[in-house]
């Protein structure tokens, strides 16, 4: 019997967290790149990507920075992502 290797598949829109979906939606509305948002928030591009796909959750200070970069109300985003 041979073993097969499986690779993780990217999360589709249904599997993203509400926070990740909101961040991605707003970034795209503003026509910003992951690179731009990452630089603005002081985090890596891969970290922003992981937040958008829901594989990471940001600490409060990073959430505030991201919301500032994306012109979002941090209280509303936090409330809606619960």
Helices and strands as residue ranges (DSSP letters): G 13-15, H 18-29, H 34-41, H 45-53, H 60-69, H 74-80
